[in-house]
Amino acid sequence: MFDAIVSKFQRVWSANDSEITRANCGHAPFSRLVEARRLLTTVLSGSSTARTLAVQSDVLMDYSRDMLHSFPYRDVPPCWRELYTDAGILKALALGLLTVPGIADRSSNDDGTGLLKQALLACDSVLVMSGSSGPGRKAIVYELIDLIETMIEGRQEVVPSAQKRAKAGVSVKLGEEVDQKLLPEIRYPIPRLHLPSLDTFQQHVNSTSSRTPIIISGAIDHWPARERWIDLDTICRTAGPDRLVPIEIGSKYTDEEWTQKLVTMREFIEQYIIGRSCGETGDEQKPVGYLAQHDLFDQIPRLRRDIDIPDYCMVGPREQDGYQPPDDVLLNAWFGPQGTVSPMHTDPYHNLLAQVVGKKYIRLYAPKETAKLYCYGSDEGSQAEEANMLGNTSQVDVEHPDLNQYPLFAEAEYVEAILGPGEILYIPFQWWHYIRSLSTSFSVSFWF
C-alpha cells in the first residue's frame, strides 16, 4: 500500500527534481527537504521516524506556503510550487504510514481515520495551492488520494440524509426551491436552438456579424451528472466528503468583504448549501459560499466521469479580433446556493456554460456596449492596480443600477435568459455577462 507509493516517489524525485535546488530555494529549506526525504527512506523502521517526518514536512509546507503567498499567483517561482508539492506528499505519506500496524501504537478506539483525513487534506492542499507541480508528482498525489479514500470509505455518514433534510424543510432534489413568482421578466430573449449541427455552430462562432449568444438544448441530456448531481449525497460521496475545495465567501467578488477559504466538501454542503436552505441561524445576512471557477474535475477525476466535453468545443474558433484560443479546453465548476452573483465581466475565451442543476438568470452585453458599462479602471484617477485586477469587470450593479453615477448604462442594449437544467449557453469572446443563481445551482463552463 503506502510502501509501494513511497518507492514510486523515491524514483520520481531521484529522476528529476527540476526547480528544487539549493540555488533556487535557499540552503535552509533545501536542506530540510533533503532530510525529510532521508527520513522517508527509513520510515518503515518505526513510528518515531514517521512522526518526525510528519512534523518536518508540515514545517516545510508552512514555509513554502508563505513563499507562495509572497508573490502574485502568476509570478510565483516554480521552485516554491514544487517544494510545497513535495512537502505535502511527504506529509501525506508520513500520516498514512502512521496508520499501518506495527508503525504506530494507537488506543483501541482510534482506527486512524483522523490521521487519514489529515493526509487527504495535505494531498488536496497540494492540488489546489500548487497544482502538484513537478515531474510525475500529480500521479503520485492521485494514487495517494485513491488509497486514502478507500481506507476511510464507509466509516461515517456523508451528509445529513435525504429523510433528515426533508424533515427540516430542505428540498431533497437540488434546484427545486425556485420561487416562480420571483423570476425576472425576460424582455430581450436569447435565441434557442435544439442540437445545431457542428457546421452550423462553427459558422456562427466564426462570423463576426452574427456571432451572438445562443442557448443550445439537448446536448448534455446524456450526461450522468444530469441525474446524479440533483442529489447532495451523491455529489458528496462522488467528490469525497473530506476533499478540500476552495470557495468564495460573499455575494460577489467585487464586494469589500469578499474573501476565499479552503473547506471540505462536507463543510461546504452542510454550511453553505443545506445551512442556507434550512435557515438554521435565522439570519438572512449569513455569508454566501460559492465554489466558483475551480477546476474541480482535474482535482477530483471521479466527478469528471459524470460529464463530457461538448463537441461544440472542437469547432476551432478563428484567431481573430486578438483572440488566442487555449491549448486545450478549460473546465471550471460553479456550485453554490441561491443568490450567488457573478458581476458583469468578460472572459478571455469563447465559453460554453452548461447548466446541470438549477436555474440562473443571465444578461449579456455586446462588446460595442463597453463604453456604457463602466469597467473598473476606466474612470479618471483610477488606480493602475484596480485596472489590472478588475479591468474585465463592470462597476455597475446590473439589476439595481445607480443611473446617477452610471448614466450611460441605461442606454446599453442587452439580451437575457433564464438558463435551465440541460441547457448550454454560448458566450462569445469579449461579450459581457452577468449571472445570478435563482436556485441551488451546479454549472460547468468550457473555455475553448
C-alpha positions as MATLAB code, in Angstrom:
seq = 'MFDAIVSKFQRVWSANDSEITRANCGHAPFSRLVEARRLLTTVLSGSSTARTLAVQSDVLMDYSRDMLHSFPYRDVPPCWRELYTDAGILKALALGLLTVPGIADRSSNDDGTGLLKQALLACDSVLVMSGSSGPGRKAIVYELIDLIETMIEGRQEVVPSAQKRAKAGVSVKLGEEVDQKLLPEIRYPIPRLHLPSLDTFQQHVNSTSSRTPIIISGAIDHWPARERWIDLDTICRTAGPDRLVPIEIGSKYTDEEWTQKLVTMREFIEQYIIGRSCGETGDEQKPVGYLAQHDLFDQIPRLRRDIDIPDYCMVGPREQDGYQPPDDVLLNAWFGPQGTVSPMHTDPYHNLLAQVVGKKYIRLYAPKETAKLYCYGSDEGSQAEEANMLGNTSQVDVEHPDLNQYPLFAEAEYVEAILGPGEILYIPFQWWHYIRSLSTSFSVSFWF';
ca = [
       0.000    0.000    0.000;
       1.840    3.093    1.254;
       5.247    1.431    0.878;
       4.642    0.970   -2.864;
       3.856    4.696   -3.241;
       6.953    5.535   -1.184;
       9.065    3.583   -3.670;
       7.457    5.362   -6.639;
       8.014    8.769   -5.065;
      11.666    7.960   -4.405;
      12.130    7.057   -8.059;
      10.362   10.252   -9.162;
      12.488   12.643   -7.105;
      15.670   10.759   -7.920;
      14.989   11.037  -11.651;
      14.229   14.752  -11.802;
      13.970   17.485   -9.161;
      13.544   20.193  -11.769;
      13.378   23.551   -9.959;
      14.052   22.282   -6.417;
      17.715   23.227   -5.971;
      19.799   24.813   -3.248;
      20.317   27.836   -5.507;
      16.599   28.356   -6.142;
      15.175   27.511   -2.721;
      17.987   28.559   -0.407;
      20.167   26.456    1.871;
      17.803   26.001    4.829;
      14.606   24.827    3.060;
      16.568   22.692    0.613;
      18.441   21.010    3.472;
      15.170   20.358    5.320;
      13.723   18.713    2.219;
      16.804   16.503    1.835;
      16.495   15.467    5.494;
      12.765   14.746    5.119;
      13.460   12.535    2.124;
      16.117   10.701    4.079;
      13.602   10.062    6.845;
      11.134    8.651    4.328;
      13.650    6.042    3.221;
      13.761    4.692    6.785;
      10.157    5.366    7.782;
       9.140    1.715    7.823;
      11.549    1.048   10.670;
       9.457    2.653   13.410;
       6.825    5.169   14.435;
       9.253    7.741   15.810;
      10.698    8.273   12.320;
       7.214    8.631   10.783;
       6.163   11.136   13.434;
       9.333   13.139   12.924;
       8.762   13.124    9.174;
       5.187   14.345    9.656;
       6.414   17.280   11.757;
       9.279   18.211    9.432;
       7.164   18.040    6.293;
       4.497   20.173    7.974;
       7.129   22.839    8.705;
       8.215   22.707    5.053;
       4.616   23.122    3.897;
       4.153   26.170    6.136;
       7.347   27.792    4.889;
       6.683   27.165    1.203;
       3.039   28.266    1.618;
       4.310   31.598    2.944;
       6.557   31.871   -0.104;
       3.621   31.102   -2.425;
       1.727   33.995   -0.858;
       4.696   36.351   -1.207;
       4.159   36.727   -4.961;
       1.242   37.413   -7.294;
      -0.096   33.993   -8.282;
       1.253   34.103  -11.841;
       4.695   35.239  -10.688;
       5.396   32.538   -8.088;
       8.831   30.986   -8.827;
       8.434   27.300   -9.800;
      10.765   26.171   -7.004;
       8.216   27.141   -4.314;
       5.347   25.360   -6.049;
       7.447   22.212   -6.357;
       8.768   22.432   -2.799;
       5.208   22.785   -1.482;
       4.159   19.784   -3.589;
       6.924   17.521   -2.297;
       6.385   18.629    1.296;
       2.675   17.832    1.005;
       3.349   14.390   -0.448;
       5.847   13.666    2.328;
       3.341   14.743    4.971;
       0.557   12.615    3.483;
       2.838    9.571    3.317;
       4.012   10.059    6.908;
       0.457   10.387    8.250;
      -0.716    7.433    6.202;
       2.140    5.248    7.416;
       1.243    6.121   10.998;
      -1.977    4.121   10.493;
      -0.101    0.979    9.456;
       0.024   -1.712   12.184;
       3.487   -2.016   13.677;
       4.495    1.548   12.867;
       2.271    3.368   15.366;
       0.557    2.249   18.549;
      -2.895    3.737   18.924;
      -5.605    3.339   21.551;
      -8.179    0.691   20.792;
     -10.872    3.261   19.939;
      -8.714    5.014   17.336;
      -8.935    3.459   13.873;
      -6.622    6.015   12.273;
      -9.400    7.882   10.474;
      -8.237   11.227   11.857;
      -4.718   10.724   10.528;
      -6.042    9.626    7.144;
      -8.217   12.741    6.901;
      -5.182   14.907    7.646;
      -3.279   13.070    4.914;
      -6.139   13.675    2.481;
      -6.122   17.393    3.331;
      -2.388   17.511    2.615;
      -2.973   15.970   -0.820;
      -5.754   18.405   -1.686;
      -3.694   21.341   -0.453;
      -1.037   20.300   -2.954;
      -3.568   20.061   -5.812;
      -5.252   23.386   -5.002;
      -2.300   25.514   -3.879;
       0.485   24.377   -6.192;
      -1.183   22.261   -8.844;
       1.012   19.278   -7.922;
       3.944   20.964   -9.650;
       6.939   18.883  -10.623;
       7.516   15.936  -12.963;
       5.479   12.861  -12.016;
       4.048   14.410   -8.846;
       0.373   14.612   -9.834;
       0.181   10.856  -10.492;
       1.627   10.225   -7.019;
      -0.957   12.527   -5.418;
      -3.845   10.862   -7.256;
      -2.647    7.426   -6.187;
      -2.356    8.582   -2.582;
      -5.880   10.010   -2.631;
      -7.356    6.808   -4.078;
      -5.674    4.737   -1.367;
      -6.651    7.042    1.496;
     -10.278    7.342    0.389;
     -10.547    3.569    0.074;
      -9.263    3.198    3.629;
     -11.764    5.655    5.168;
     -14.745    4.874    2.945;
     -17.984    3.947    4.689;
     -16.863    4.916    8.197;
     -19.335    7.778    8.667;
     -22.434    9.493    7.325;
     -21.589   11.672    4.350;
     -24.123   14.487    4.823;
     -27.496   14.603    6.618;
     -29.684   12.013    4.917;
     -32.442   12.879    2.475;
     -35.010   11.996    5.142;
     -33.438   14.403    7.628;
     -33.294   17.177    5.047;
     -36.920   16.626    4.037;
     -37.973   16.783    7.688;
     -36.052   20.046    8.076;
     -37.819   21.507    5.051;
     -34.827   21.246    2.716;
     -35.532   20.131   -0.845;
     -34.225   16.613   -1.445;
     -33.590   17.414   -5.107;
     -31.374   20.380   -5.847;
     -32.811   23.252   -7.836;
     -36.408   22.708   -6.689;
     -36.507   25.803   -4.486;
     -37.081   28.305   -7.310;
     -39.912   30.708   -6.485;
     -41.669   31.178   -9.811;
     -43.105   34.500   -8.637;
     -39.619   35.950   -8.229;
     -38.305   35.017  -11.673;
     -37.168   38.061  -13.658;
     -39.221   39.126  -16.657;
     -37.378   38.306  -19.889;
     -37.803   41.181  -22.342;
     -34.922   40.567  -24.756;
     -34.580   36.776  -25.007;
     -31.533   34.903  -26.230;
     -32.353   32.651  -29.228;
     -32.615   28.937  -28.537;
     -31.557   26.088  -30.833;
     -32.018   22.364  -30.403;
     -28.851   20.437  -31.252;
     -27.495   22.586  -34.097;
     -25.007   20.799  -36.343;
     -21.299   21.375  -35.786;
     -21.083   23.143  -39.141;
     -23.904   25.491  -38.168;
     -22.296   26.256  -34.813;
     -18.851   26.773  -36.337;
     -20.234   29.254  -38.858;
     -21.968   31.069  -36.017;
     -18.793   31.266  -33.902;
     -16.583   32.417  -36.766;
     -18.931   35.025  -38.180;
     -18.085   38.490  -36.893;
     -21.515   39.783  -37.897;
     -23.742   37.074  -36.399;
     -21.542   35.864  -33.518;
     -24.068   36.345  -30.720;
     -25.129   34.332  -27.660;
     -27.354   31.310  -28.258;
     -28.813   28.663  -25.948;
     -28.419   25.047  -27.050;
     -30.744   22.322  -25.785;
     -30.403   18.554  -25.970;
     -26.585   18.475  -25.994;
     -25.968   17.259  -22.421;
     -29.046   15.120  -21.767;
     -26.834   12.021  -21.847;
     -24.565   13.216  -19.016;
     -24.790   11.051  -15.871;
     -24.480   14.326  -13.945;
     -27.970   15.349  -15.098;
     -29.440   12.690  -12.828;
     -26.705   12.191  -10.265;
     -25.996   15.793   -9.274;
     -29.551   16.641   -8.250;
     -28.815   14.729   -5.037;
     -26.453   16.200   -2.433;
     -25.497   12.805   -1.043;
     -24.386   11.635   -4.478;
     -22.317   14.770   -5.098;
     -20.651   14.494   -1.694;
     -19.933   10.779   -1.961;
     -18.620   11.073   -5.512;
     -16.393   14.048   -4.766;
     -15.402   12.706   -1.339;
     -16.754   14.347    1.839;
     -13.283   15.125    3.174;
     -11.862   16.557   -0.034;
     -10.609   20.125    0.351;
     -12.092   22.712   -2.031;
     -11.601   26.485   -2.430;
     -14.727   28.600   -2.008;
     -15.569   32.280   -2.234;
     -17.265   33.911    0.754;
     -19.522   36.833   -0.111;
     -22.296   37.561   -2.575;
     -19.905   38.754   -5.300;
     -16.168   39.174   -5.756;
     -16.314   42.962   -6.100;
     -17.571   43.423   -2.512;
     -15.043   44.679    0.035;
     -15.882   41.887    2.493;
     -15.405   39.178   -0.164;
     -12.787   36.581    0.717;
     -11.741   32.999   -0.019;
     -11.152   29.939    2.136;
     -10.483   26.216    1.922;
     -13.114   23.866    3.359;
     -14.001   20.216    2.993;
     -16.784   19.286    0.605;
     -18.848   18.166    3.597;
     -18.400   21.540    5.320;
     -19.321   23.415    2.152;
     -22.518   21.421    1.621;
     -23.606   21.461    5.263;
     -22.859   25.131    5.955;
     -23.475   26.877    2.643;
     -25.977   24.668    0.803;
     -28.039   22.860    3.457;
     -27.433   25.557    6.083;
     -28.807   28.352    3.909;
     -31.757   26.231    2.796;
     -32.643   25.343    6.383;
     -32.244   28.921    7.590;
     -30.534   27.475   10.661;
     -29.361   30.785   12.045;
     -32.460   32.768   11.160;
     -30.066   35.336    9.792;
     -30.734   36.364    6.209;
     -27.313   38.014    6.135;
     -25.483   34.724    6.577;
     -22.493   34.818    4.165;
     -22.898   33.193    0.778;
     -20.392   30.454   -0.029;
     -19.650   29.667   -3.664;
     -17.406   27.004   -5.202;
     -16.633   29.156   -8.218;
     -14.314   28.981  -11.234;
     -12.385   25.994   -9.900;
     -11.090   23.094  -11.987;
     -12.786   20.599   -9.702;
     -12.642   17.940  -12.392;
      -8.856   17.922  -12.551;
      -8.673   17.802   -8.764;
     -11.344   15.065   -8.474;
     -11.377   12.930  -11.644;
     -14.327   10.858  -10.381;
     -16.606   13.863  -10.906;
     -15.178   14.273  -14.400;
     -16.682   10.902  -15.346;
     -20.191   12.339  -14.948;
     -19.739   14.866  -17.782;
     -18.291   15.112  -21.283;
     -16.688   17.986  -23.157;
     -19.355   19.098  -25.671;
     -18.449   18.503  -29.300;
     -19.152   22.185  -29.923;
     -15.871   22.994  -28.138;
     -13.999   21.390  -31.046;
     -15.102   23.825  -33.742;
     -11.802   25.708  -33.786;
     -12.567   29.442  -33.473;
     -10.570   31.640  -35.782;
      -7.753   33.643  -34.261;
      -9.408   36.972  -34.992;
     -10.014   40.201  -33.085;
      -6.973   39.452  -30.948;
      -8.344   36.040  -29.949;
      -5.862   33.405  -28.783;
      -7.553   30.046  -28.051;
      -6.294   27.968  -25.119;
      -4.060   24.961  -25.797;
      -6.859   22.700  -24.548;
     -10.458   23.109  -23.393;
     -10.502   24.637  -19.897;
     -13.138   23.300  -17.485;
     -14.403   25.028  -14.339;
     -17.077   24.130  -11.785;
     -19.648   26.573  -10.366;
     -21.561   25.105   -7.406;
     -23.462   27.228   -4.931;
     -26.750   28.190   -3.296;
     -29.488   30.500   -4.469;
     -28.355   34.113   -4.638;
     -24.765   33.762   -5.832;
     -23.789   36.519   -8.254;
     -21.059   36.811  -10.865;
     -20.703   40.571  -11.526;
     -20.776   41.628  -15.156;
     -17.427   40.739  -16.723;
     -15.733   39.351  -19.810;
     -13.784   36.104  -20.247;
     -10.547   35.648  -22.213;
     -12.035   32.853  -24.349;
     -15.197   31.657  -26.050;
     -17.335   29.966  -23.400;
     -19.956   27.225  -23.255;
     -21.780   27.362  -19.914;
     -23.580   24.079  -19.243;
     -26.346   24.223  -16.638;
     -26.526   20.830  -14.923;
     -28.709   21.565  -11.885;
     -30.901   24.557  -11.012;
     -31.588   27.807  -12.830;
     -29.655   31.029  -13.445;
     -30.619   34.457  -14.680;
     -28.083   35.675  -17.249;
     -27.736   39.012  -19.025;
     -25.231   39.729  -21.806;
     -23.935   42.885  -23.485;
     -22.069   43.033  -26.796;
     -18.500   44.402  -26.959;
     -19.833   47.523  -28.699;
     -21.568   48.474  -25.416;
     -18.318   48.519  -23.418;
     -18.145   52.323  -23.109;
     -21.546   52.300  -21.369;
     -20.626   49.598  -18.834;
     -18.060   51.493  -16.704;
     -15.437   48.793  -16.177;
     -13.039   49.179  -13.277;
     -10.077   51.373  -14.139;
     -11.984   53.351  -16.769;
     -12.603   56.365  -14.511;
     -10.226   59.285  -14.296;
      -7.935   58.864  -11.336;
      -8.460   55.106  -11.162;
      -5.613   53.130   -9.652;
      -3.466   51.067  -12.035;
      -3.765   48.074   -9.697;
      -7.567   48.288   -9.871;
      -7.450   48.342  -13.662;
      -5.123   45.335  -13.773;
      -7.136   43.261  -11.272;
     -10.697   44.139  -12.325;
     -10.309   45.650  -15.777;
     -12.607   42.952  -17.196;
     -15.370   43.728  -14.653;
     -18.126   46.355  -14.698;
     -18.722   48.608  -11.695;
     -22.475   48.629  -12.342;
     -24.897   46.633  -10.176;
     -26.740   45.258  -13.208;
     -30.162   44.608  -11.671;
     -30.087   47.685   -9.401;
     -28.006   50.276  -11.278;
     -27.188   53.705   -9.896;
     -28.017   55.698  -13.024;
     -26.906   58.950  -11.441;
     -23.405   57.558  -11.165;
     -23.540   55.458  -14.355;
     -25.991   57.293  -16.659;
     -24.878   55.706  -19.957;
     -25.760   52.256  -18.639;
     -29.440   52.989  -19.257;
     -28.688   53.150  -22.987;
     -26.793   49.842  -23.181;
     -28.556   47.139  -25.216;
     -28.591   43.574  -23.904;
     -30.038   40.089  -24.256;
     -31.087   37.854  -21.394;
     -32.352   34.426  -20.416;
     -33.175   32.066  -17.609;
     -30.820   29.148  -18.181;
     -32.368   25.877  -17.069;
     -31.117   22.335  -16.408;
     -29.818   20.611  -19.518;
     -29.163   23.823  -21.445;
     -25.867   25.262  -22.710;
     -25.294   28.978  -23.186;
     -22.728   30.026  -25.770;
     -20.988   33.222  -24.594;
     -18.872   34.714  -27.393;
     -15.390   36.069  -26.759;
     -15.445   39.655  -25.395;
     -19.169   39.601  -24.555;
     -20.007   40.982  -21.115;
     -22.138   38.717  -18.921;
     -23.852   38.929  -15.550;
     -25.112   35.789  -13.775;
     -27.337   35.270  -10.703;
     -28.391   31.876   -9.330;
     -32.160   31.537   -8.914;
     -31.774   28.278   -7.000;
     -29.079   25.959   -5.753;
     -27.069   25.508   -8.913;
     -24.288   23.423  -10.421;
     -22.835   24.630  -13.724;
     -19.771   23.717  -15.777;
     -18.005   26.183  -18.037;
     -15.902   25.176  -21.029;
     -13.447   27.776  -22.369;
     -12.370   26.926  -25.912;
];
